[in-house]
Amino acid sequence: EWYACENQLRKGLAQLTGAGSASDIALLKNTTEGICTVAFGLDWKPGDNIVLPQGEFPSNRLPWLAQAAHGVEIREVDIRTPHQAEKALGDAMDQNTRLLAVSAVQWNDGFRLNLAQLGKICKQNDALFFVDAIQQLGALPLDVEAFGIDFLAADAHKWLLAPEGIAVFYCRRSASPHL
């Protein structure tokens, strides 16, 4: 019965996130575990870089900063100064950008990024796209396939109205070999 319940939950989360299949969804204990799955699961090489907004919530900042020990350059972008945050993030990317990591909605002021636009920018730069969706999933529409998101993590205790201790993790099938 528990396996049937888990499978039903993963199917529902696939629909909620726009994932192509329930097999693209894993259940983890929290958002941070999903972030760390990617941050410590990618095969970083010296010269790679990660782009992220300045002021990210610590759980979506510190695991990326830890990759500097592997020779990875961390590029934190002020998304409040430029007129268009998405352009500022894209301008920080280059041929060595391995990953863009963002929160869908900024934790401290509710600022929302255009995920579809960022997904296109990542595709143009051949970079992976990670989204911390804890502040959006369940409150606002989200479509990982349409937005070009490779990895997504979101704890369920906010807008999904579930207890703490369970989170959704999405991994695009084509991105899974990178982990």
Stockholm file with secondary structure:
# STOCKHOLM 1.0

chainA/1-179         EWYACENQLRKGLAQLTGAGSASDIALLKNTTEGICTVAFGLDWKPGDNIVLPQGEFPSNRLPWLAQAAHGVEIREVDIRTPHQAEKALGDAMDQNTRLLAVSAVQWNDGFRLNLAQLGKICKQNDALFFVDAIQQLGALPLDVEAFGIDFLAADAHKWLLAPEGIAVFYCRRSASPHL
#=GR chainA/1-179 SS CHHHHHHHHHHHHHHHHTCSCGGGEEEESCHHHHHHHHHTTSCCCTTCEEEEETTCCGGGTHHHHGGGGGTCEEEEECSSSSSCHHHHHHHTCCTTEEEEEEESBCTTTCCBCCHHHHHHHHHHTTCEEEEECTTTBTTBCCCHHHHTCSEEEEESSSTTCCCTTCEEEEECGGGGGGC
#=GC SS_cons         CHHHHHHHHHHHHHHHHTCSCGGGEEEESCHHHHHHHHHTTSCCCTTCEEEEETTCCGGGTHHHHGGGGGTCEEEEECSSSSSCHHHHHHHTCCTTEEEEEEESBCTTTCCBCCHHHHHHHHHHTTCEEEEECTTTBTTBCCCHHHHTCSEEEEESSSTTCCCTTCEEEEECGGGGGGC
//
